[in-house]
Amino acid sequence: MTAKNQDGATKIRESILMNFQTALLDVNRMGEADRLTVTAGIPIIDLMANAGASVARAIEQHWSARPVTVLCGPGNNGGDGFVTARLLARAGWPVNVALLGSRERLAGAARYHADLWHGTVQPLTPGALDSAELVVDAIFGAGLSRPLAGVAVDTLAAAASRKIPIVAIDVPSGLMGDTGEALGAVSAVLTVTFFRKKPGHVLLPGRLLCGKVIVADIGTPTSILSQLEPDTFENDPGIWITALPRPHEGDNKYTRGHALISGGYPMTGAARMAARAAARAGAGLTTIAVPEIALPIYAAALTSIMVQPIKAPGDFERLLDDHRFSGLLIGPGAGVCEETRTRVLAMLHSGRPTVLDADAITVFKDDPQSLERAINGPCILTPHEGEFSRLFDTSGDKLARTRVAAHRSGTIIVLKGCDTVIAAPDGRAIINTNAPPTLATAGAGDVLSGILLGLLAQGMDPFLAAAAAVWLHGAAATEFGAGLIAEDLADLLPCILRRL
């Protein structure tokens, strides 16, 4: 990386850090946050008291008083539960406490707060749920590294089978805080966590198991975030809004960027949708290079999009000699063939920002190293899980393997899904959470690649452009609602952009 690029990456990282609310802290960083907070003069006993008070307050805001069973574990999560139980009982709620293990084995702040509970404590078993109309899961927090077993898993499964609403403290027990993996966890209707979310709150299936997530302030100083150096964030306009291209007085169509798409045949719809999305995202000019035989189809369907016929071998490479093209895309409808491979390599050789999607990824499945060797500038890959598996190792959780793939390939990876992960080669990652299920429709990915192209063509930083494109894509789908088809998405972008 050149000094100029390093400076740019540093500024981008700093701009992300300014949006503190989007940071996701893994289990180790959250432990360090607690340590730094105690060092700053706030005792762990007070932090636990504040955590339990936040849970009790959230419960009182969502339910009227009713019989509640608080399931406490042997660690600090259990201590939070004892605080919650005490405060709910003080407010007049009928409270029952069940403990995994013995009270005598509790230590530190958890023991301190357990001793302040003067009610009975029964063993944690499914029988503890009798008469409960609400359950507080304070058995294990995000640091659990093994599957739930024994009475813990039996008791939570019993609560789920009886359809008793569950409030989880930190995460539902059995949910891995760093990965979102469920190892015995059951669904909560509400999860109260502290200071910042963890990756497991937003990655699937964790996001579905957490229900509504409340992030409570328990006194941890925001200033310690810079010491934690978070590298994972939940996607939000606050991350990239200042980098989002905006038209300025004095602009013309050339200064706003020229996007080039390699169009396929006989599948022509994908590239056409991508082209309209690039234009709607703000590219001043958009051109599709198409086989001569397909010219009438593209020309009849497009108006403001220019169509360039490719008549002879070498025409596409000669087209790339025009340095006014500021962003390139290939993949939608391209076909898995030697011509696609040749065009990908030509685009990469140009050194200009390039988006590879769909067939442009799959065409390298037998030789992914040749793709990596060809990268000569900013490159963004937008695979779904199947396409990702053709080039990269699929072992490990989604966040980890996307990071590994980005580092190995030297590209920005946008691994699509309901929890799309955007990872940069330097380890930064953004997890998207605003994609509705209606995006599971043919052609939606082609529109996403077009939005990304339009932002790149205008000179937006590739990592931030990827995050912005994914968020805008989800926001447009949410705006439309039920009945969405991919063709609807591009025309919804103007109203989303106006709101920003």
C-alpha positions as CSV (number, residue, x, y, z in Angstrom):
1,M,0.0,0.0,0.0
2,T,1.4,3.4,-0.9
3,A,1.8,6.2,1.6
4,K,-1.1,8.0,0.0
5,N,-3.3,5.0,0.2
6,Q,-2.3,4.5,3.9
7,D,-3.3,8.1,4.7
8,G,-6.6,7.5,2.9
9,A,-7.3,4.3,4.8
10,T,-6.4,6.1,8.1
11,K,-8.8,8.9,7.4
12,I,-11.6,6.5,6.5
13,R,-11.0,4.5,9.7
14,E,-11.1,7.7,11.7
15,S,-14.3,8.8,10.1
16,I,-15.9,5.4,11.0
17,L,-14.7,5.7,14.6
18,M,-16.4,9.1,14.9
19,N,-19.7,7.2,14.5
20,F,-19.3,5.4,17.8
21,Q,-22.8,4.0,17.8
22,T,-22.0,1.7,14.9
23,A,-19.0,-0.1,16.5
24,L,-19.4,-3.8,17.2
25,L,-17.2,-5.2,20.0
26,D,-16.1,-8.8,20.0
27,V,-16.0,-10.6,23.4
28,N,-12.3,-9.8,24.0
29,R,-12.8,-6.1,23.3
30,M,-15.8,-6.0,25.5
31,G,-13.8,-7.6,28.3
32,E,-11.1,-5.0,27.8
33,A,-13.8,-2.3,27.9
34,D,-14.9,-3.5,31.3
35,R,-11.3,-3.6,32.5
36,L,-10.6,0.0,31.3
37,T,-13.8,1.2,32.9
38,V,-12.8,-0.2,36.2
39,T,-9.4,1.3,35.8
40,A,-11.1,4.7,35.1
41,G,-12.7,4.4,38.6
42,I,-16.1,2.7,38.1
43,P,-16.1,-0.5,40.3
44,I,-17.4,-3.7,38.7
45,I,-20.0,-3.9,41.4
46,D,-21.4,-0.6,40.1
47,L,-21.3,-1.7,36.5
48,M,-23.2,-4.9,37.4
49,A,-25.8,-2.8,39.4
50,N,-26.2,-0.5,36.4
51,A,-26.6,-3.5,34.0
52,G,-29.3,-5.2,36.1
53,A,-31.1,-1.8,36.5
54,S,-31.1,-1.4,32.8
55,V,-32.7,-4.8,32.3
56,A,-35.3,-4.2,35.0
57,R,-36.1,-0.8,33.4
58,A,-36.5,-2.4,29.9
59,I,-38.8,-5.1,31.3
60,E,-41.0,-2.5,33.1
61,Q,-41.2,-0.5,29.8
62,H,-42.4,-3.5,27.8
63,W,-44.6,-5.4,30.3
64,S,-47.0,-4.8,33.2
65,A,-46.2,-6.6,36.4
66,R,-46.5,-10.4,36.2
67,P,-44.9,-13.5,37.6
68,V,-41.3,-13.6,36.4
69,T,-38.6,-16.3,36.8
70,V,-35.0,-15.1,36.6
71,L,-32.6,-17.8,35.5
72,C,-29.1,-17.0,36.9
73,G,-25.8,-18.6,35.8
74,P,-22.6,-19.0,37.8
75,G,-20.8,-15.9,36.5
76,N,-21.3,-12.2,36.0
77,N,-24.3,-12.7,33.8
78,G,-26.0,-14.4,36.8
79,G,-25.0,-11.4,38.9
80,D,-26.8,-9.1,36.4
81,G,-29.8,-11.4,36.9
82,F,-29.8,-11.1,40.7
83,V,-29.8,-7.3,40.4
84,T,-32.7,-7.5,37.9
85,A,-34.6,-9.8,40.3
86,R,-34.1,-7.6,43.3
87,L,-35.3,-4.4,41.5
88,L,-38.3,-6.1,39.9
89,A,-39.3,-7.4,43.3
90,R,-38.9,-4.0,44.8
91,A,-41.3,-2.7,42.1
92,G,-43.9,-5.2,43.2
93,W,-43.4,-8.0,40.7
94,P,-43.7,-11.6,41.8
95,V,-40.1,-12.9,41.3
96,N,-38.7,-16.3,41.4
97,V,-34.9,-16.9,41.1
98,A,-33.4,-20.1,39.9
99,L,-29.6,-20.6,39.9
100,L,-27.3,-22.9,37.9
101,G,-24.9,-24.3,40.6
102,S,-24.7,-23.2,44.2
103,R,-24.8,-19.8,45.7
104,E,-21.6,-20.5,47.6
105,R,-19.6,-20.9,44.4
106,L,-20.5,-17.4,43.1
107,A,-17.6,-15.0,43.4
108,G,-16.8,-11.3,43.2
109,A,-19.5,-8.9,42.1
110,A,-21.9,-11.7,41.3
111,R,-21.6,-13.0,44.9
112,Y,-22.0,-9.5,46.2
113,H,-25.3,-8.9,44.4
114,A,-26.6,-12.4,45.0
115,D,-26.2,-11.8,48.7
116,L,-28.5,-8.7,48.4
117,W,-31.3,-11.0,47.1
118,H,-33.2,-12.0,50.2
119,G,-35.8,-14.2,48.5
120,T,-35.5,-17.9,47.9
121,V,-33.2,-19.4,45.3
122,Q,-34.1,-22.7,43.8
123,P,-32.1,-25.0,41.5
124,L,-32.3,-24.2,37.8
125,T,-34.6,-26.8,36.3
126,P,-37.7,-26.7,34.0
127,G,-39.8,-26.9,37.2
128,A,-38.6,-23.4,38.0
129,L,-40.8,-22.1,35.2
130,D,-44.0,-23.2,36.8
131,S,-46.4,-20.2,37.0
132,A,-43.9,-17.9,35.1
133,E,-45.3,-15.5,32.6
134,L,-42.0,-14.0,31.8
135,V,-38.5,-15.4,31.9
136,V,-35.2,-13.6,32.3
137,D,-32.3,-15.5,30.8
138,A,-29.2,-14.5,32.8
139,I,-27.5,-17.9,32.6
140,F,-24.6,-17.3,30.2
141,G,-23.4,-14.2,28.4
142,A,-21.6,-13.8,25.1
143,G,-18.3,-15.2,26.3
144,L,-19.7,-18.8,26.4
145,S,-17.5,-21.0,24.1
146,R,-19.3,-24.3,24.3
147,P,-22.7,-25.6,23.5
148,L,-25.4,-25.4,26.2
149,A,-26.0,-28.7,27.9
150,G,-27.8,-30.3,30.8
151,V,-30.4,-28.4,32.8
152,A,-29.6,-25.1,31.2
153,V,-30.6,-26.2,27.7
154,D,-33.5,-28.2,29.1
155,T,-34.9,-25.2,31.0
156,L,-34.6,-22.8,28.1
157,A,-36.1,-25.3,25.7
158,A,-39.0,-25.8,28.1
159,A,-39.6,-22.0,28.3
160,A,-39.7,-21.9,24.5
161,S,-42.0,-24.9,24.2
162,R,-44.4,-23.2,26.7
163,K,-44.2,-20.0,24.7
164,I,-43.1,-18.0,27.7
165,P,-41.6,-14.7,26.5
166,I,-37.8,-14.6,27.3
167,V,-35.7,-11.5,28.0
168,A,-32.0,-12.2,27.5
169,I,-29.2,-10.4,29.3
170,D,-26.3,-9.6,26.9
171,V,-27.2,-12.5,24.5
172,P,-29.5,-15.5,24.6
173,S,-27.6,-18.2,26.4
174,G,-25.9,-20.4,23.9
175,L,-25.5,-17.7,21.3
176,M,-21.8,-17.0,20.4
177,G,-21.1,-13.3,20.8
178,D,-18.5,-13.1,18.1
179,T,-20.2,-15.2,15.4
180,G,-23.9,-15.3,15.9
181,E,-23.7,-19.1,16.0
182,A,-26.5,-20.8,18.0
183,L,-25.3,-23.7,20.2
184,G,-28.5,-24.5,22.1
185,A,-29.9,-20.9,22.2
186,V,-33.6,-20.3,22.0
187,S,-35.4,-17.1,20.8
188,A,-35.7,-14.1,23.0
189,V,-38.3,-11.4,22.4
190,L,-36.0,-8.8,23.9
191,T,-32.2,-8.7,24.5
192,V,-30.6,-6.1,26.7
193,T,-26.8,-5.7,26.0
194,F,-24.4,-3.1,27.3
195,F,-22.2,-0.3,25.8
196,R,-22.1,-1.6,22.2
197,K,-23.6,-4.6,20.3
198,K,-21.5,-7.6,19.5
199,P,-21.2,-9.2,16.0
200,G,-23.4,-12.0,17.3
201,H,-26.3,-9.6,17.7
202,V,-26.3,-8.8,14.0
203,L,-25.0,-11.9,12.2
204,L,-27.5,-14.7,11.5
205,P,-28.9,-16.7,13.1
206,G,-28.0,-14.6,16.2
207,R,-30.0,-11.5,14.9
208,L,-33.2,-13.6,14.6
209,L,-32.7,-15.1,18.1
210,C,-32.1,-11.8,19.9
211,G,-35.5,-10.2,19.2
212,K,-35.5,-6.5,19.8
213,V,-32.0,-5.4,21.0
214,I,-31.6,-2.6,23.5
215,V,-28.0,-1.2,24.0
216,A,-27.9,0.2,27.6
217,D,-25.5,2.7,28.9
218,I,-24.1,1.3,32.2
219,G,-21.4,4.0,32.7
220,T,-18.7,2.7,30.4
221,P,-16.9,5.9,29.1
222,T,-17.3,6.3,25.3
223,S,-13.7,7.7,25.3
224,I,-12.3,4.2,25.7
225,L,-13.4,3.1,22.2
226,S,-10.4,4.6,20.6
227,Q,-8.2,2.4,22.8
228,L,-10.2,-0.7,21.8
229,E,-9.6,0.1,18.1
230,P,-12.8,-1.6,16.9
231,D,-12.6,-3.0,13.3
232,T,-16.2,-4.2,12.9
233,F,-19.2,-2.0,12.5
234,E,-22.9,-2.2,11.9
235,N,-23.8,-0.5,8.6
236,D,-25.3,2.9,9.0
237,P,-25.3,6.1,6.9
238,G,-23.2,7.8,9.6
239,I,-20.3,5.7,8.5
240,W,-20.2,6.8,4.9
241,I,-22.5,9.8,4.5
242,T,-19.8,12.4,4.3
243,A,-18.1,10.4,1.5
244,L,-21.3,10.0,-0.5
245,P,-21.0,11.8,-3.8
246,R,-23.2,14.8,-4.2
247,P,-23.8,16.9,-7.4
248,H,-22.1,20.4,-7.2
249,E,-22.6,23.6,-9.1
250,G,-20.3,23.6,-12.0
251,D,-20.5,19.8,-12.4
252,N,-21.2,18.3,-15.8
253,K,-21.9,14.7,-16.9
254,Y,-18.2,14.0,-17.4
255,T,-17.1,15.3,-13.9
256,R,-19.8,13.0,-12.3
257,G,-18.1,9.9,-13.7
258,H,-18.5,7.5,-16.6
259,A,-19.6,3.9,-15.7
260,L,-18.9,1.1,-18.1
261,I,-20.7,-2.3,-18.0
262,S,-19.9,-5.4,-20.0
263,G,-23.3,-6.6,-21.2
264,G,-24.1,-10.2,-22.0
265,Y,-26.1,-12.1,-24.6
266,P,-28.6,-13.8,-24.7
267,M,-29.2,-12.7,-21.0
268,T,-29.6,-9.0,-21.4
269,G,-31.8,-8.0,-18.5
270,A,-29.2,-8.2,-15.7
271,A,-26.8,-5.7,-17.3
272,R,-29.7,-3.4,-18.2
273,M,-30.9,-3.3,-14.6
274,A,-27.3,-2.7,-13.4
275,A,-26.9,0.2,-15.8
276,R,-30.1,1.9,-14.7
277,A,-29.0,1.5,-11.1
278,A,-25.6,3.0,-11.8
279,A,-27.2,6.0,-13.4
280,R,-29.7,6.4,-10.5
281,A,-26.8,6.2,-8.1
282,G,-25.4,9.3,-9.7
283,A,-23.0,8.3,-12.5
284,G,-23.0,11.2,-15.1
285,L,-22.7,8.8,-18.0
286,T,-23.3,5.0,-18.2
287,T,-22.3,2.9,-21.2
288,I,-23.0,-0.8,-21.8
289,A,-20.6,-2.6,-24.2
290,V,-22.6,-5.4,-25.9
291,P,-22.2,-8.0,-28.6
292,E,-23.2,-6.5,-31.9
293,I,-26.0,-9.1,-32.3
294,A,-27.6,-7.8,-29.1
295,L,-27.4,-4.1,-30.0
296,P,-31.1,-3.9,-31.0
297,I,-32.3,-5.4,-27.7
298,Y,-30.2,-3.1,-25.5
299,A,-30.9,0.0,-27.6
300,A,-34.6,-0.5,-27.7
301,A,-34.8,-1.0,-23.9
302,L,-32.5,1.9,-22.8
303,T,-32.8,5.6,-23.4
304,S,-30.2,7.6,-21.3
305,I,-27.9,4.6,-21.2
306,M,-25.4,4.5,-24.1
307,V,-24.9,1.2,-25.9
308,Q,-21.6,0.4,-27.5
309,P,-21.5,-2.5,-29.9
310,I,-18.5,-4.9,-29.8
311,K,-18.0,-6.1,-33.4
312,A,-14.6,-7.7,-33.5
313,P,-12.0,-9.2,-31.2
314,G,-10.0,-6.5,-29.5
315,D,-12.8,-3.9,-29.6
316,F,-13.5,-4.2,-25.9
317,E,-9.8,-3.8,-25.0
318,R,-9.7,-0.7,-27.3
319,L,-12.8,0.7,-25.6
320,L,-10.9,0.5,-22.2
321,D,-8.2,2.8,-23.7
322,D,-10.7,5.6,-23.1
323,H,-9.6,6.8,-19.7
324,R,-12.8,8.7,-19.2
325,F,-14.3,5.5,-17.9
326,S,-14.0,5.8,-14.1
327,G,-15.7,2.7,-12.9
328,L,-16.1,-0.8,-14.5
329,L,-18.5,-3.7,-13.9
330,I,-18.7,-7.2,-15.4
331,G,-20.7,-10.2,-14.4
332,P,-24.5,-9.7,-14.6
333,G,-25.6,-11.9,-17.5
334,A,-22.0,-12.2,-18.8
335,G,-22.0,-16.0,-19.1
336,V,-19.3,-18.4,-17.7
337,C,-17.1,-18.4,-20.8
338,E,-13.6,-17.5,-22.0
339,E,-14.8,-14.2,-23.3
340,T,-15.9,-13.2,-19.8
341,R,-12.6,-14.2,-18.3
342,T,-10.7,-12.2,-21.0
343,R,-12.8,-9.1,-20.3
344,V,-12.3,-9.4,-16.5
345,L,-8.6,-9.5,-17.0
346,A,-8.7,-6.5,-19.3
347,M,-10.7,-4.5,-16.8
348,L,-8.3,-5.4,-14.0
349,H,-5.3,-4.6,-16.1
350,S,-6.6,-1.0,-16.5
351,G,-6.2,-0.4,-12.8
352,R,-9.5,1.4,-12.6
353,P,-12.1,0.6,-9.9
354,T,-13.8,-2.7,-11.0
355,V,-16.8,-4.6,-9.7
356,L,-16.9,-8.3,-10.3
357,D,-20.2,-10.0,-9.8
358,A,-21.9,-13.3,-10.7
359,D,-20.4,-15.0,-13.8
360,A,-17.3,-12.9,-13.5
361,I,-16.5,-14.6,-10.2
362,T,-17.6,-18.1,-11.2
363,V,-15.4,-18.1,-14.4
364,F,-12.3,-18.3,-12.1
365,K,-13.6,-21.3,-10.1
366,D,-10.9,-23.6,-11.5
367,D,-8.0,-21.1,-11.1
368,P,-8.8,-18.4,-8.4
369,Q,-5.1,-17.6,-8.1
370,S,-5.1,-16.2,-11.7
371,L,-7.8,-13.7,-10.6
372,E,-5.8,-12.6,-7.5
373,R,-2.6,-12.2,-9.6
374,A,-4.5,-9.9,-12.1
375,I,-5.7,-7.4,-9.5
376,N,-4.1,-4.1,-10.3
377,G,-6.3,-1.5,-8.5
378,P,-9.4,-1.2,-6.5
379,C,-11.5,-4.3,-6.9
380,I,-14.8,-5.3,-5.3
381,L,-16.3,-8.8,-5.5
382,T,-20.0,-9.2,-4.7
383,P,-20.6,-13.0,-4.4
384,H,-23.5,-14.8,-2.8
385,E,-22.6,-17.9,-0.8
386,G,-22.5,-20.2,-3.7
387,E,-20.1,-18.0,-5.7
388,F,-18.0,-17.4,-2.7
389,S,-17.5,-21.1,-2.2
390,R,-16.1,-21.4,-5.7
391,L,-13.1,-19.2,-4.9
392,F,-12.6,-19.2,-1.2
393,D,-12.5,-21.3,1.9
394,T,-15.9,-21.7,3.5
395,S,-14.8,-22.9,6.9
396,G,-15.5,-20.7,9.9
397,D,-18.2,-18.1,10.6
398,K,-19.3,-15.6,7.9
399,L,-17.4,-12.6,9.3
400,A,-14.1,-14.5,9.7
401,R,-14.1,-16.1,6.3
402,T,-15.1,-12.9,4.5
403,R,-12.2,-11.2,6.2
404,V,-9.8,-14.0,5.3
405,A,-11.0,-13.9,1.7
406,A,-10.5,-10.1,1.5
407,H,-7.0,-10.3,2.9
408,R,-6.0,-13.2,0.7
409,S,-7.3,-11.7,-2.5
410,G,-6.5,-8.1,-1.9
411,T,-10.1,-7.1,-2.8
412,I,-13.1,-5.8,-1.0
413,I,-15.5,-8.7,-0.5
414,V,-19.3,-8.1,-0.3
415,L,-20.6,-11.5,0.8
416,K,-24.3,-11.1,0.2
417,G,-27.2,-12.3,2.3
418,C,-29.7,-11.0,5.0
419,D,-26.5,-10.2,7.0
420,T,-24.3,-9.0,4.2
421,V,-20.6,-8.7,5.3
422,I,-18.4,-6.1,3.6
423,A,-14.7,-6.8,4.4
424,A,-11.5,-4.9,3.3
425,P,-8.0,-6.4,2.9
426,D,-6.8,-4.6,6.0
427,G,-9.3,-6.3,8.3
428,R,-12.1,-3.7,8.5
429,A,-15.6,-5.1,8.2
430,I,-19.1,-3.8,8.1
431,I,-22.2,-5.9,8.7
432,N,-25.5,-4.8,7.1
433,T,-28.8,-5.3,8.9
434,N,-31.4,-3.4,6.8
435,A,-32.1,-5.9,4.0
436,P,-35.7,-7.1,4.0
437,P,-36.6,-10.6,2.9
438,T,-38.2,-9.2,-0.2
439,L,-34.7,-8.8,-1.7
440,A,-34.7,-12.6,-2.3
441,T,-35.8,-12.1,-5.9
442,A,-34.1,-12.6,-9.2
443,G,-32.0,-9.7,-10.4
444,A,-31.7,-7.9,-7.0
445,G,-27.9,-8.6,-6.9
446,D,-27.5,-7.1,-10.4
447,V,-29.1,-3.9,-9.1
448,L,-26.7,-3.9,-6.1
449,S,-23.7,-4.2,-8.4
450,G,-25.0,-1.3,-10.5
451,I,-25.5,1.0,-7.4
452,L,-21.9,0.2,-6.3
453,L,-20.6,0.9,-9.8
454,G,-22.4,4.3,-9.9
455,L,-20.8,5.3,-6.6
456,L,-17.3,4.1,-7.7
457,A,-17.6,5.9,-11.0
458,Q,-18.0,9.2,-9.0
459,G,-14.8,8.5,-7.1
460,M,-16.2,7.3,-3.8
461,D,-13.8,5.2,-1.6
462,P,-14.4,1.6,-2.6
463,F,-14.9,0.2,0.9
464,L,-17.4,3.0,1.9
465,A,-19.0,2.7,-1.6
466,A,-19.7,-1.0,-0.9
467,A,-21.2,-0.2,2.5
468,A,-23.3,2.6,1.0
469,A,-24.5,0.6,-1.9
470,V,-25.6,-2.3,0.3
471,W,-27.5,0.0,2.7
472,L,-29.2,1.9,-0.1
473,H,-30.2,-1.4,-1.8
474,G,-31.9,-2.5,1.5
475,A,-33.5,0.9,2.1
476,A,-35.0,0.9,-1.4
477,A,-36.4,-2.6,-0.9
478,T,-37.9,-1.6,2.4
479,E,-39.4,1.5,0.9
480,F,-41.2,-0.6,-1.7
481,G,-42.5,-3.4,0.5
482,A,-44.4,-6.4,-0.6
483,G,-44.5,-7.4,-4.2
484,L,-41.0,-6.1,-5.0
485,I,-39.2,-7.2,-8.2
486,A,-35.7,-6.2,-9.0
487,E,-36.7,-3.6,-11.7
488,D,-38.4,-1.6,-8.9
489,L,-35.2,-0.9,-7.0
490,A,-33.4,1.6,-9.2
491,D,-36.3,4.0,-9.4
492,L,-36.6,4.1,-5.6
493,L,-33.1,5.4,-5.1
494,P,-33.9,9.1,-5.6
495,C,-36.3,9.3,-2.6
496,I,-33.8,7.4,-0.4
497,L,-30.9,9.7,-1.4
498,R,-33.1,12.8,-0.9
499,R,-33.6,11.7,2.7
500,L,-29.9,11.5,3.3
